[in-house]
Amino acid sequence: MHRSRIGVVLIDHPVESYDRSAAFWAGARGTERDGAGPPQDNPYESLTPLPGGLMLELQRTGTGTPASVHLDIETDDVASEVARVVALGATVTAHHESYAVLTDPGRLAFCVVPVQTGADFEAHATTWP
């Protein structure tokens, strides 16, 4: 038995358009950016969470990469959640030390990651057999 939920929406932009796009999404969300953006060694920047504790994050990607939006499914058991979504039709594209990158049947990327939202996780997660 394990639990999971969609916990993070990530808005990905390459370094060359990141600052303009981050300012746009902060304004669209009606929030202030947290300082001058992420440092070079951390590509993530948090915006005000969405209702239900859903995190809204900006991610600075590499030069020339396409802009995109992807979801993180957070779970208390990464291996079990990966197996569950693969059985539903997902494909694993990369395994990392603590998370996996997958695509859905339409080839949209998403990640399965350990719990990131803390106390909100238990209140909003689904328990799977």
N, C-alpha and C positions, 0 to 999 in steps of 0.2 A: 504494500500500500504506500502510495506517495501522494504529494499535493503539488499543484502547479496553478499558475495564472499568467495571463499577459500582464507583465509588470512595468515594462518600459517601452515607450515609443521613441525611437531615435531618428533624428533628422540629420542625414549625412551630407556634408558638403566638402568639396576639395579645398585645400588650403587657400587657393587663389580667390575663391568667392566666399570663404567662411565668415569673415567679419561682417560683410554686408548682409549675408543671409541670416546670421545669428541675430543681428540687430533687427532685421525684419521679423523673425519669428518671436523674439521677445516682445516687440511692439504688437504683433498680431495676438499674442497671448495676454497682453496687457500687463506685462511684468518688466522689471528691470533686469538687465544682465548682471551677473555676479562678477563685477570687476571688469578687467580688460580681456576676458576670455581665458581659455585654458592655457597653461604653460606648455612649452614645446614637448615636454615628456608626458603630458596627459591630454589626450584629444577630446575629452568629454567636458561638457558644460551643462549644468542643470538649470532648468527653468522651473517656475512654480508648478507643483504637481497638479494633475488633472483630477476631477472628482473620482472618488473611490481609491485614492492613493496611487493612481497610475502616474508614473514618473514621465516627464517630458524632458528629453535630453538632446543636446546638439552634439554631433561628433564631427571633428575635423578629420578628413580622410586625406589620402595622398594626392599629390599633384596630378591633374588630368583624370581623376576618377569621376564617374558620373554622380551627380547628386541623386539621392534616393531617400526613402523612408523605410525603416525596418522595425520589426517588433522583437522584443526579448521576452521569451516565456521563462519566467523564473520558477524554480522548483527546489524542493528539498531532496531530490534524488535525480541528478542529471541523467544518469544512465537509463533509469526507468522511464523518464519522460522522453528521451530520445527514442527509445524502443516503442513507446506508445504512439508518437507522431509518425514514425517510420511506418508502423502498421496502418496508419491512416493514409499513407501515400507520400510522405516527405522523403527527401533524399539527403543524406549526410554529405556535405561537401568538404568539411574540415573538422577534425577533432583537435582541441587545444587542451592544455593542462586541466582547466576547470570548466570548460564550456564547449559547445559544438555549434557549428554553423551548418544550417540546412537550407533547403529550398522546398517550397510547397509544390503541389502538382503543376502549377502554372509557372514555376521557376522563380518565384519571388523569394528572396533571401529572408531568413529570420535566424535568431539564435536561441539556444536553450542554455540557460545560465543558472548558477546558484542563486538563492534568495538574495535580493538586493534592497528590498523595501522595508525590511525589519518587521515591526509590529503589524503593519498593514497587511502583510502577507497572509497570516492566519485568518484574518477577517474576510478576505476576498478570494482565497484559493479554493479550488475544487479538489476533493479527495478522490483518487482513482484506486480501483481495486488492484 
